[in-house]
Amino acid sequence: MEPFRFSAWAEAYSQKTNRSLAGTRLYIGHDGGASCGIDQADLAQAQDWGMVPSRDSAEMQTGHAIDATMPLGDVVDARELTGAEAMRFAQEHMLVLDALMRQMRKDVDFTGIRIAVCLILEPKTAVLLRQLKAAGAIVGAYCGSEANDERVAAQLRTEGIPVAYDPDWTPAQAHQGALDLLDEIQPNIIIDDGASFARLAAMERPELMGHIIGVAEETTSGIRAFQAMQDAGALTFPVIAVNDSMLKTGFDNAHGTGETCITTLQRILGSDCFAGSNVSVVGYGPVGRGFAHRVRALGANVTICDTDPVVALQAVFDGFRAYDIDQAIGESDIVVSATGVRHTITLQHMRRMKPDAVLSVIGGIANEIALDQIDGFHAENKRELRDLAVPDGPVIRLISEGDGVNYTVGGGNPIEIMDLSFAVQASAVAHLLRHRGTLQPGLQRLGRDIDRHIADIALRTRGYRASHAVADNGYDWTLTRFAENEKE
């Protein structure tokens, strides 16, 4: 049985009943089944609507009863597992990537291909690295200390995958560590997050660029950076915009990041932190949208701040208020930046905030909050919460030193979400290899057929399938309603 997500069905339940489930306790069984602390009549109604799997249907699918009485606090925290255990658990649940890699290895030769990976390093990422190595590639990884799972780094090293990472590195040492990994791997393909690794190679190791087949870019902010390179005439290699795949943006950003940030903030601030709170979400892209819909279901009063009038209007039609950031920020109990744009939250914005208001980034890039404008501010790795005295302003509460909350102090996106994202990454690598030497420099997108193929695998691993097309409903442009009517 696929475990459902509490925040997803809580939103739908609240919309149907006009009742907030803020503060409701969630119970998770040992096999991923769940229920929550609402009364039995409401739970039965939710099951009738298909929001919660019924006990009988769940038992039929799993072959044993679901234990729905274990409090959330009693569930074993995956962060308490060893690196090998956490990676094994992730691998057992990443069925789409596994099936896809088995298919691709039949017609794509990964043997000896040198792949440098710059991604958030945690158990799900490790599964991608393992799959590529098992296919014959030579793989190495770099990760900044703020976004790295030390258990995973240590385990990968024992498996022969070099990892450039040290929690005690200074910025200069981290810079050198990245260059050292480039020198060691001499990559043919770079899997990038934020375009940082590929740009570093292009600017500081140009002699290595002759080996480059192409780059697969994971993020919105990275695509922006490569677009700027392309506009400047400096993008001399193919870049596959993995982020533009619907199976990445439509699932990873909207569902994965949007939800993980909520559960992480609830752990840090308290399970009822959103109930009755005024929350400003800056940026109404897929990440901001996913976050905004979920916190509204948990009782928050949500305001959207977006610079695009069309997007702001979309937020209004979705039932949110849309205001300028200068107006919204002073009224907010919680301010969340979801843009991936440097200095989204400036020092002047922080000065407008209420005392004790919470400031956080979801997704995120360096200095999305302009902490570099505060003299004497020094970030501490993986510090969850600090009181920040804003110069000539209030004392506010800063989450995770201004870094993306989901990957620094959270557990990262759910396994089944990253299974889809990394299936797209693997497909991008295979696409670069299949078309080696024929792709033009510049940003490129994978065909919709790849999304459809991955989605088909994902449906089948869950016991579902898409419908078939009717034999005669293909589109004929010469057939108009007039011709149809004349036949009658």
Residue pairs with C-beta under 8 A, 6 or more apart in sequence:
1 31
1 32
1 33
1 53
1 58
1 61
1 62
2 32
2 416
2 462
3 28
3 32
3 33
3 34
4 34
4 51
4 52
4 53
5 255
5 259
5 414
6 26
6 34
6 36
7 259
7 262
7 263
7 294
7 297
7 298
8 255
8 259
8 294
9 46
9 51
9 52
10 21
10 24
10 36
10 294
10 297
10 298
11 293
11 294
11 296
11 297
12 49
12 51
13 19
13 21
13 46
13 49
13 51
13 297
14 20
14 21
14 297
15 297
16 49
17 42
17 45
20 275
20 297
20 298
20 299
21 36
21 38
21 297
21 298
21 299
22 272
22 274
22 275
22 276
22 298
22 299
23 271
23 272
23 275
23 299
24 36
24 37
24 38
25 36
25 37
25 71
25 72
25 271
26 34
26 36
26 37
26 72
27 34
27 35
27 36
27 37
27 68
27 69
27 70
27 71
27 72
28 34
28 70
28 72
28 75
29 66
29 67
29 68
29 69
29 70
30 67
30 70
31 62
31 64
31 66
31 67
33 53
33 58
33 62
33 66
33 67
33 68
34 52
34 68
35 43
35 52
35 68
36 43
38 46
43 52
46 52
47 53
47 54
53 61
55 65
55 66
55 68
58 66
59 65
59 66
61 463
78 86
78 89
78 123
78 411
79 86
79 411
81 89
81 151
82 151
82 155
83 123
83 126
83 149
83 151
83 152
83 153
83 154
83 155
83 156
84 155
86 123
86 149
86 151
86 152
87 123
87 126
87 127
87 130
87 152
87 155
89 123
89 415
90 123
90 124
90 126
90 127
90 415
91 98
91 127
91 130
93 415
93 416
93 419
94 124
94 127
94 415
94 416
94 418
94 419
94 422
95 419
95 461
96 419
96 420
96 423
96 454
96 457
96 458
96 461
97 127
97 128
97 131
97 419
97 422
97 423
97 426
98 131
99 457
99 461
100 423
100 426
100 427
100 453
100 454
100 457
101 131
101 134
101 135
101 426
104 135
104 426
104 427
104 430
105 135
107 434
108 430
108 433
108 434
109 136
109 433
110 132
110 135
110 136
110 137
110 429
110 433
111 135
111 136
111 137
112 136
112 137
112 138
113 136
113 137
113 138
113 188
113 189
113 213
113 429
113 433
114 137
114 138
114 185
114 186
114 187
114 188
114 189
114 211
115 132
115 137
115 138
115 139
115 140
115 185
115 187
115 188
115 189
115 190
115 191
115 429
116 140
116 141
116 142
116 181
116 182
116 185
116 187
116 189
116 190
116 191
116 197
117 125
117 128
117 129
117 139
117 140
117 141
117 142
117 190
117 191
118 141
118 142
118 143
118 178
118 190
118 191
118 192
118 193
118 194
118 196
118 197
119 125
119 128
119 141
119 143
119 191
119 192
119 193
119 218
120 143
120 147
120 148
120 193
120 407
120 412
121 141
121 143
121 147
121 148
121 149
121 152
121 153
121 163
121 165
122 148
122 149
122 152
122 407
122 411
122 412
123 149
123 152
124 412
124 413
124 415
124 418
124 419
124 422
125 141
125 152
125 418
125 422
126 152
126 155
126 156
127 422
128 191
128 422
128 425
128 426
129 139
129 141
129 156
129 161
130 159
130 161
131 426
132 139
132 426
132 429
133 139
133 159
133 160
133 161
138 185
139 161
139 185
140 161
140 162
140 163
140 164
140 181
140 184
140 185
140 187
141 153
141 156
141 161
141 162
141 163
141 164
141 165
141 181
142 163
142 164
142 165
142 177
142 178
142 181
142 197
143 153
143 163
143 164
143 165
144 165
144 174
145 165
145 166
145 167
145 168
145 169
145 174
145 381
146 379
146 381
146 382
146 401
146 403
146 408
147 403
147 404
147 407
147 408
148 165
148 167
150 165
150 167
153 163
153 165
156 163
157 163
162 181
162 184
162 185
164 177
164 178
164 180
164 181
165 177
166 173
166 174
166 177
167 381
169 177
178 197
178 200
179 200
179 204
179 205
182 197
182 200
182 201
182 205
182 208
183 205
183 208
186 208
186 211
187 201
187 208
187 211
187 212
188 211
188 212
188 213
189 212
189 213
189 214
189 215
189 216
189 429
189 432
189 433
190 197
190 198
190 201
190 212
190 215
190 216
191 215
191 216
191 218
191 425
191 428
191 429
192 198
192 215
192 216
192 217
192 218
192 222
193 217
193 218
193 219
193 222
194 218
194 219
194 221
194 222
194 225
194 365
195 215
195 217
195 219
195 221
195 222
195 223
195 225
195 226
195 229
196 222
198 215
198 217
198 226
198 237
198 239
199 225
199 229
201 208
201 209
201 212
202 209
202 229
202 234
202 236
202 237
209 236
209 237
212 237
213 238
213 432
213 433
213 436
213 437
214 237
214 238
214 239
214 240
214 432
214 439
215 226
215 237
215 238
215 239
215 240
216 239
216 240
216 242
216 425
216 428
216 429
216 432
217 223
217 226
217 239
217 240
217 241
217 242
217 243
218 242
218 243
218 248
218 421
218 425
219 243
219 340
219 363
220 243
220 249
220 253
220 285
220 340
220 363
221 340
221 341
221 365
222 243
223 241
223 243
223 244
223 443
224 340
226 235
226 239
226 241
226 443
227 443
229 235
230 442
230 443
235 441
235 442
235 443
236 441
237 441
238 432
238 439
238 440
238 441
238 442
238 444
239 442
239 443
239 444
240 428
240 431
240 432
240 444
240 445
240 446
241 443
241 444
241 445
241 446
242 248
242 421
242 424
242 425
242 428
242 446
243 249
244 445
244 446
245 424
245 445
245 446
245 450
245 451
246 448
246 451
247 420
247 421
247 423
247 424
247 451
247 454
247 455
247 458
248 420
248 421
248 424
249 286
250 286
251 417
251 420
251 421
252 413
252 417
252 418
252 420
252 421
253 285
253 286
253 287
253 290
253 363
254 286
254 287
254 289
254 290
255 290
255 414
255 417
256 413
256 414
256 417
256 418
256 421
257 287
257 290
257 291
257 362
257 363
257 406
257 413
258 286
258 287
258 288
258 289
258 290
258 291
258 293
258 294
258 362
259 290
259 294
259 413
259 414
260 406
260 410
260 411
260 412
260 413
260 414
261 291
261 336
261 360
261 362
261 405
261 406
261 410
262 274
262 291
262 294
262 295
262 298
263 410
264 405
264 406
264 409
264 410
264 411
265 273
265 274
265 334
265 358
265 360
265 399
265 405
266 273
266 274
268 384
268 385
268 399
268 409
269 358
269 385
272 299
273 334
273 358
274 295
274 298
274 299
274 300
274 334
275 298
275 299
275 300
276 299
276 300
276 301
277 299
277 300
277 301
277 333
277 334
278 300
278 301
278 303
278 331
278 332
278 333
278 334
279 292
279 295
279 300
279 301
279 302
279 303
279 332
279 333
279 334
279 335
279 336
280 302
280 303
280 304
280 305
280 325
280 328
280 329
280 331
280 332
280 334
280 335
280 336
281 288
281 291
281 292
281 295
281 302
281 303
281 304
281 305
281 336
281 338
282 288
282 305
282 306
282 325
282 335
282 336
282 337
282 338
282 339
282 344
282 345
283 305
283 306
283 337
283 338
283 339
283 340
283 341
283 344
284 292
284 304
284 306
284 311
284 312
284 314
284 315
284 338
285 311
285 338
285 339
287 338
287 340
287 362
287 363
288 304
288 306
288 336
288 338
288 339
288 362
289 315
289 318
291 336
291 338
291 362
292 302
292 304
292 315
292 318
292 320
293 318
295 302
296 302
296 319
296 320
300 334
302 320
302 321
303 320
303 321
303 322
303 323
303 328
303 331
303 332
304 312
304 315
304 320
304 321
304 322
304 323
305 322
305 323
305 324
305 325
305 328
305 329
306 312
306 315
306 322
312 322
313 322
315 322
316 322
325 349
326 349
326 352
329 335
329 349
329 352
329 353
330 352
330 353
330 354
331 354
332 353
332 354
332 357
333 354
333 357
333 358
334 357
334 358
334 360
335 345
335 353
335 357
335 358
335 359
335 360
336 360
336 361
336 362
337 344
337 345
337 360
337 361
337 362
337 364
337 368
337 369
338 361
338 362
338 363
339 368
340 363
340 364
340 365
340 368
341 365
341 368
342 365
342 366
342 367
342 368
343 367
343 368
343 370
344 368
344 369
345 359
345 368
345 369
345 370
346 370
346 373
347 370
347 373
347 374
347 390
347 391
347 393
350 359
350 369
350 370
350 388
350 390
350 393
350 396
351 390
351 391
351 392
351 393
351 394
352 393
353 359
353 390
353 393
353 394
353 396
354 394
354 396
355 394
355 395
355 396
356 394
356 395
356 396
356 397
357 394
357 396
357 397
358 396
358 397
358 399
359 369
359 388
359 396
359 397
359 398
359 399
359 402
360 398
360 399
360 400
360 405
361 368
361 369
361 399
361 400
361 402
361 403
361 404
361 405
362 404
362 405
362 406
363 404
363 406
364 402
364 403
364 404
364 405
367 402
368 402
369 398
369 402
371 377
371 379
371 401
371 402
374 388
374 390
374 391
375 391
377 388
379 401
379 402
379 403
380 386
380 401
381 401
382 400
382 408
382 409
383 400
383 401
383 409
384 399
384 400
384 409
385 397
385 398
385 399
385 400
386 397
386 398
386 401
387 395
387 396
387 397
387 398
388 395
388 396
388 397
388 398
389 395
390 396
399 405
399 409
400 408
400 409
401 408
406 412
406 413
412 418
413 421
419 458
420 454
420 458
423 454
423 457
423 458
424 446
424 450
424 451
424 454
427 446
427 450
427 454
428 446
431 446
431 450
432 439
455 466
456 465
456 466
459 465
459 466
